[in-house]
């Protein structure tokens, strides 16, 4: 195979030209938006704060009760909930 990143090749992940092109455009777009935000220290600080809050909210949403590891060890794991 050997058409892309060595790790992807080692894992057998095939290279898809269309996905590669879309990712390139997306990354370029994100970099452009970040460059605009960096022009204003206040906008950049707000963007960082919003990103940190979003991450904390997502992390906090799933916390509570036993972990899957704990439930499996206790024999109470419901595989349909995973």
C-alpha positions in Angstrom: 0.0 0.0 0.0 2.5 2.7 1.2 0.4 5.6 -0.1 0.2 7.8 3.1 1.3 8.1 6.6 3.4 5.1 7.8 1.1 4.6 10.8 -2.0 4.6 8.6 -0.3 2.1 6.3 0.7 -0.1 9.2 -2.9 -0.1 10.4 -4.2 -0.9 7.0 -6.2 2.4 6.7 -6.7 3.1 3.0 -5.9 6.5 1.5 -8.9 8.3 0.0 -8.1 11.2 -2.2 -11.5 12.9 -1.8 -11.3 12.8 2.0 -7.7 14.1 1.9 -8.8 17.0 -0.3 -11.8 17.8 2.0 -9.6 17.7 5.1 -7.1 20.0 3.5 -9.9 22.6 2.7 -11.3 22.3 6.2 -8.0 22.7 7.9 -7.2 25.8 5.7 -10.6 27.2 6.7 -10.0 26.7 10.4 -6.6 28.2 10.2 -8.1 31.3 8.4 -10.7 31.7 11.1 -8.1 31.4 13.8 -5.9 34.0 12.1 -8.8 36.5 12.0 -9.5 35.9 15.7 -5.8 36.4 16.6 -6.0 39.9 15.1 -7.9 40.9 18.2 -6.6 39.9 21.6 -10.1 40.1 23.1 -11.7 38.0 20.4 -8.9 35.4 20.8 -9.4 35.3 24.6 -13.2 34.9 24.1 -12.7 32.0 21.6 -10.3 30.2 23.9 -12.7 30.6 26.8 -15.6 29.3 24.7 -13.6 26.3 23.6 -12.6 25.5 27.1 -16.2 25.8 28.4 -17.4 23.6 25.5 -14.8 20.9 26.4 -15.6 21.0 30.1 -19.3 20.7 29.3 -18.8 17.7 27.1 -16.5 16.0 29.7 -18.9 16.8 32.5 -22.0 15.5 30.6 -20.8 11.8 30.8 -19.5 11.8 34.3 -21.5 10.1 37.0 -22.0 6.6 38.3 -19.7 3.7 37.6 -17.3 3.6 34.7 -17.6 0.7 32.2 -14.5 -0.8 33.8 -16.0 -0.7 37.3 -19.3 -2.1 36.1 -17.6 -5.0 34.2 -15.5 -5.8 37.3 -18.7 -5.9 39.4 -20.5 -8.0 36.9 -23.2 -5.3 36.3 -22.1 -4.1 32.9 -25.0 -3.6 30.5 -23.3 -3.9 27.1 -26.3 -2.1 25.4 -25.3 1.1 27.3 -21.8 1.2 25.8 
